[in-house]
Amino acid sequence: MRIGIIGAGIGGLATALSLEAAGFRDITVHERTDAIRGLGVGLNLLPHAIRELTELGLRDRVEALGVAPETLVYMNRFGQHIWSEPRGLAAGYRWPQLSVHRGRLQLALRDAVVERLGDVIRLGHRLVDVQGGDDGSETVRFATGDGETTAAYDLVIGADGIHSALRALRYPAEGAPPWSGLTLWRGVAEAPLLVDGRTMIMAGDGEQKFVAYPLGAPEGGRQRLNFIAEKRGTGPFESLKDRADWNRAVDPGPIAELFADWRFDGLDVPGIIANAEEILEYPMVDRDALPQWTFGRTTLVGDAAHAMYPNGSNGGSQAILDARTLAFHLGTAVRAGASGGAGDPAQGAAIDAALAAYEEARRPAMTALLAGTRATGPERVMLLAAERAPQGFARIDDVIPRSEREEIANAYKRAAGFAPSILNERASLSVGDPA
Ligand SMILES: Cc1cc2nc3c(=O)[nH]c(=O)nc-3n(C[C@H](O)[C@H](O)[C@H](O)COP(=O)(O)OP(=O)(O)OC[C@H]3O[C@@H](n4cnc5c(N)ncnc54)[C@H](O)[C@@H]3O)c2cc1C
């Protein structure tokens, strides 16, 4: 069976690796850019994603890239503690949470794809069109540096991110991703240890926020931190809110100014921002939930299917879960090496059934998670604290009872599929693995 994957980001590469593990070999990945440069700053891989990477035999190499945060602390804009909770192994999961550089993760996944599948990544191939044929195959047209080329597949998987071209072919009226009204400035800076060197912090409210987590091991009382500074409006720059570009670099100075009085408890927010190696500006955008991902023998994974706000740190993790779920259903239903491909009626029916099972397993869950993330996800405690005690508080229990804070944290974990009891107990997505 010939499988074409569009996009060599986190979702596309994880899909290639998951399909390989499920028995498929005839896989080609098409990437728009001319080189995989490993761009971005930090992202978090939650325990549900680390479980899948572990089952793909990638845990050691991914663990070597990052830091496992053990505590997450939510504070208000005055540095007063609202909620803190253990993360990863410390929270009773069988798998850790890992904070990694997005680009280093992408390069590690790329290397694993090349090791396991060979030279299957076609760079400089931008999908522009897909046409289904009478024999069930899909012919994909790509723009390349020197013109155009086409390729025919029995299955095409769109992992082409928030600006997905495959999604746009299915939903031509959709337009640009809707903007939340917030602007994000993401960066990496060397800074004094954040608490114990294994703590992730979120400070602020719905108007302005600062998130930081370690990306490197402590060295002499300092470490590399990833941060996201966030503010309602376009900030000091002529923000391109309609052009969500992951690589737009801006000057740190004016951003540090916005946070000038955010200095508390050993945390010097303006100092961290001013010290950034680079600051990338990005509008807080997502995508509306879709009524359908699969059309003919094409489907969507990752941000192409359900780009979401970074609240909850779930974008990369959910792309990996899509990849594993899709490969599980295909590997269970479809004869990987069948020569008849999608034109063979039995094989074609099996592909259709697998795509339907994938969509059934993932789309309603992502629709609910998108809604929860738009409602600020687990960060709701910060909004409530600001609403009920805008000038700060003496005792958080008087502002938000512990049971309410606990329920906000737990409800989000259930919605995202990583409540410890559910994740630890659920069956594996490895094909043929009864565990
Ligand atoms: C350059 C870049 C930097 C990022 N930085 C961060 C970050 O610092 N922190 C964070 O949390 N998230 C970041 N993200 C987003 C994050 O990777 C995703 O939210 C998440 O990992 C889901 O991954 P994905 O594979 O669905 O999408 P992405 O990782 O966005 O990958 C999509 C891939 O598809 C390719 N593509 C797009 N259109 C086409 C086309 N028409 N034909 C072929 N290929 C196409 C893109 O070049 C890209 O490689 C970044 C994404 C990109 C592209």
The ligand as an SDF file (V2000), in Angstrom:
LIG
                    3D

 53 58  0  0  0  0  0  0  0  0999 V2000
    8.7270   26.4860   11.7710 C   0  0  0  0  0  0  0  0  0  0  0  0
    7.8080   26.0570   12.8950 C   0  0  0  0  0  0  0  0  0  0  0  0
    8.1490   26.4200   14.2100 C   0  0  0  0  0  0  0  0  0  0  0  0
    7.3250   26.0600   15.2640 C   0  0  0  0  0  0  0  0  0  0  0  0
    7.6850   26.4130   16.5270 N   0  0  0  0  0  0  0  0  0  0  0  0
    6.9430   26.0100   17.5840 C   0  0  0  0  0  0  0  0  0  0  0  0
    7.3430   26.2970   18.9090 C   0  0  0  0  0  0  0  0  0  0  0  0
    8.3750   26.9100   19.1350 O   0  0  0  0  0  0  0  0  0  0  0  0
    6.5650   25.8740   19.9510 N   0  0  0  0  0  0  0  0  0  0  0  0
    5.4020   25.1860   19.7320 C   0  0  0  0  0  0  0  0  0  0  0  0
    4.7210   24.8090   20.6840 O   0  0  0  0  0  0  0  0  0  0  0  0
    4.9980   24.8960   18.4650 N   0  0  0  0  0  0  0  0  0  0  0  0
    5.7310   25.2830   17.3930 C   0  0  0  0  0  0  0  0  0  0  0  0
    5.3400   24.9640   16.1200 N   0  0  0  0  0  0  0  0  0  0  0  0
    4.0520   24.2420   15.9420 C   0  0  0  0  0  0  0  0  0  0  0  0
    4.1300   22.8130   16.3980 C   0  0  0  0  0  0  0  0  0  0  0  0
    5.1860   22.1470   15.7590 O   0  0  0  0  0  0  0  0  0  0  0  0
    2.8050   22.1720   16.0970 C   0  0  0  0  0  0  0  0  0  0  0  0
    1.7760   22.8960   16.7610 O   0  0  0  0  0  0  0  0  0  0  0  0
    2.6610   20.7390   16.6000 C   0  0  0  0  0  0  0  0  0  0  0  0
    3.8900   20.1340   16.8290 O   0  0  0  0  0  0  0  0  0  0  0  0
    1.8650   19.8970   15.6060 C   0  0  0  0  0  0  0  0  0  0  0  0
    2.7140   19.5630   14.5170 O   0  0  0  0  0  0  0  0  0  0  0  0
    2.2500   19.4090   13.0230 P   0  0  0  0  0  0  0  0  0  0  0  0
    3.1920   18.4130   12.4180 O   0  0  0  0  0  0  0  0  0  0  0  0
    0.8160   19.1480   12.9210 O   0  0  0  0  0  0  0  0  0  0  0  0
    2.5200   20.8230   12.3720 O   0  0  0  0  0  0  0  0  0  0  0  0
    3.9430   21.5540   12.0930 P   0  0  0  0  0  0  0  0  0  0  0  0
    4.9550   21.1620   13.0880 O   0  0  0  0  0  0  0  0  0  0  0  0
    3.5630   22.9540   11.9150 O   0  0  0  0  0  0  0  0  0  0  0  0
    4.4010   20.9080   10.6900 O   0  0  0  0  0  0  0  0  0  0  0  0
    3.7730   21.1200    9.4570 C   0  0  0  0  0  0  0  0  0  0  0  0
    4.7800   20.8330    8.3460 C   0  0  0  0  0  0  0  0  0  0  0  0
    4.1350   20.8200    7.0880 O   0  0  0  0  0  0  0  0  0  0  0  0
    4.8960   21.5690    6.1420 C   0  0  0  0  0  0  0  0  0  0  0  0
    3.9680   22.0740    5.1230 N   0  0  0  0  0  0  0  0  0  0  0  0
    3.1010   23.0950    5.2270 C   0  0  0  0  0  0  0  0  0  0  0  0
    2.3840   23.2310    4.0980 N   0  0  0  0  0  0  0  0  0  0  0  0
    2.8230   22.2810    3.2470 C   0  0  0  0  0  0  0  0  0  0  0  0
    2.4640   21.9190    1.9060 C   0  0  0  0  0  0  0  0  0  0  0  0
    1.5170   22.5700    1.2270 N   0  0  0  0  0  0  0  0  0  0  0  0
    3.1220   20.8820    1.3190 N   0  0  0  0  0  0  0  0  0  0  0  0
    4.0900   20.2060    2.0160 C   0  0  0  0  0  0  0  0  0  0  0  0
    4.4720   20.5210    3.2720 N   0  0  0  0  0  0  0  0  0  0  0  0
    3.8330   21.5280    3.8830 C   0  0  0  0  0  0  0  0  0  0  0  0
    5.5250   22.6510    7.0010 C   0  0  0  0  0  0  0  0  0  0  0  0
    6.6630   23.2210    6.3790 O   0  0  0  0  0  0  0  0  0  0  0  0
    5.8830   21.8780    8.2740 C   0  0  0  0  0  0  0  0  0  0  0  0
    7.1380   21.2560    8.1810 O   0  0  0  0  0  0  0  0  0  0  0  0
    6.1290   25.3180   15.0250 C   0  0  0  0  0  0  0  0  0  0  0  0
    5.7850   24.9520   13.7170 C   0  0  0  0  0  0  0  0  0  0  0  0
    6.6160   25.3120   12.6570 C   0  0  0  0  0  0  0  0  0  0  0  0
    6.2400   24.9060   11.2330 C   0  0  0  0  0  0  0  0  0  0  0  0
  1  2  1  0
  2  3  1  0
  2 52  2  0
  3  4  2  0
  4  5  1  0
  4 50  1  0
  5  6  2  0
  6  7  1  0
  6 13  1  0
  7  8  2  0
  7  9  1  0
  9 10  1  0
 10 11  2  0
 10 12  1  0
 12 13  2  0
 13 14  1  0
 14 15  1  0
 14 50  1  0
 15 16  1  0
 16 17  1  0
 16 18  1  0
 18 19  1  0
 18 20  1  0
 20 21  1  0
 20 22  1  0
 22 23  1  0
 23 24  1  0
 24 25  2  0
 24 26  1  0
 24 27  1  0
 27 28  1  0
 28 29  2  0
 28 30  1  0
 28 31  1  0
 31 32  1  0
 32 33  1  0
 33 34  1  0
 33 48  1  0
 34 35  1  0
 35 36  1  0
 35 46  1  0
 36 37  1  0
 36 45  1  0
 37 38  2  0
 38 39  1  0
 39 40  1  0
 39 45  2  0
 40 41  1  0
 40 42  2  0
 42 43  1  0
 43 44  2  0
 44 45  1  0
 46 47  1  0
 46 48  1  0
 48 49  1  0
 50 51  2  0
 51 52  1  0
 52 53  1  0
M  END
$$$$
